[in-house]
Amino acid sequence: MAVLRHLIAAPASNCALRDQAAELHLKGECKLRAAVQAQVERLQALSVNRMDQVEEYEERLGASCSRVSALESRATAVEKERLRLHGLVHTLQATLQETEGDLMGEQHHHRDLNAQMEEAEAARVAMASHYQVLEQESSDMKQAVDNMQEVRRQVVD
């Protein structure tokens, strides 16, 4: 390019040479402009492509942010449910301990009732035995009375 500029600036005697240099200079500029224009168009296409990619990435990022937000909401809900269940477990454990205490008391009371029933049964057996003795004594006394009345009748007769 510098040579072409030098030739264009040459004296008029070299007019044909100068015209030829100017023509070559113009052709070179046209080729250079065309190359620059092609490069600009290629860069614009790349820029459009990059902008499309940026938009796609932004959409993906937005979708990812939405999913993250949904997951965070779900995690919060799961944590609340975990805390609720944890409280429920503690309540059930307290109720279970209370029920076990009541059951122990009932078992103790049941043992006391069994002991009382055994004592009552032993007393019933003893009373039944005593009743049989009394019945036997009553029968013996009736027999003695009958015998005395028989003796009295015999004496009176």
Secondary structure as GFF3:
##gff-version 3
##sequence-region A 1 157
A	DSSP	alpha_helix	2	8	.	.	.	ID=ss1
A	DSSP	three_ten_helix	12	14	.	.	.	ID=ss2
A	DSSP	alpha_helix	15	156	.	.	.	ID=ss3
###
